[in-house]
Amino acid sequence: MITAMFLAAWPSKLVACAVCFGDPNSSMTQGMNVGIIALLMVSGMVLSAIGVFFFYLFKRSKMFIIGGPKELGILRMKNVRIP
């Protein structure tokens, strides 16, 4: 309620900034665009790292089930009997 009264008293405060409304070539808009691209790149790298990790786990589990290298001492799951 107080915010609505404040904005009604000073309508000039409702004008948007240069990023939302104004010159698309201003330095503020360009800086925001660079920030968005940087955050998208960081998010993409993190999601890619998670995907690579799960692919690594998938490959290790396949190696464990099939038998894998003998030097690792991995047991073959096909020969294990559950009573």
Secondary structure, DSSP 8 states (H G I E B T S, - for coil): -HHHHHHHH-GGGG---TTTSS-TTSHHHHHHHHHHHHHHHHHHHHHHHHHHHHHHHHHHHHHHHH---GGGT---STT----
